[in-house]
């Protein structure tokens, strides 16, 4: 193993709550997955409330043109109900996306951040996931130094990366989201940039906390041209995925009902119609939510 792969393997092996591991294993078994990744704020905090975020990575086979497939699941645990949002795709597709050869920007930008491999079917599957996450770190690192200053701290480069990738996606994030990522995951990112660059033959001079990547101008131009193509496709691709998810998101009605009640206090009755046709049911739910909010304002 390279130094980068060893670091990635150690990070992926971080322990998680047994209830989360059991939930992940059940989801993986049901889908016939080769591996299950856990990521997001619940990984960092260890909390069981909210929504757990999993990626189920499947064996080789046909992949949908627009991936991943998204679903919502619940599982009883003692007095709690565990909730999970699950993205499902082929491990081979995940690895290709992580390496940067596809138009997608979401996989490598997401999985350069912390994740845990909480279940793999065998050593080969584990090794493939480690290699994919290491590739994501390399893809992100080379874009970070191409976008960043000629010299700066590691945080300067990661900050430039996350600003660019968030701007390229069809999503709404509060300003300074990149600072939040770096602040809460400081241990994860410490020392990662030089390792990820060294793994692809990019030398880095270091003077204290200041790094100076030895990136040739021609290579920087090549990386920026690679990014320009993906940046142009970022929002349209994300929009297509959102449209697809609106019709294929399994458990969408239950997920939306839980989110609405959690954030507004308004219970949403789950009728068979709403379960089957969440988009058609949405206007009535939004109307009810408007009335609920007006009542809340009137009672103050």
ABEGO torsion letter per residue (X at the ends): XBAAAAAAAAAAABBBBAAAAAAAAAAAAAAGBABBBBBEAAAAAGBABEBBBBBBBBBBEBBBABOBBBBBBBBBBEABBBBBBBBBBBAAAAAAAAAGABABAAAAAAAABBBBBABBABAAAAAAAAAAAAAAAAAAAAAAAAABBABEBAAAAAAAAAAAAAAABBBBBBBGAAAAAAAAAAAAABGAAAAAAAAAGBBBBBBEABBBBBBBAAAAAAAAAAAAAAAAAAAAAAAAAAAAAAAABBGAAAAAAAAAAAAAGBBBBBBAAAAABAAAAAAAAAAAAAAAAAAAAAAX
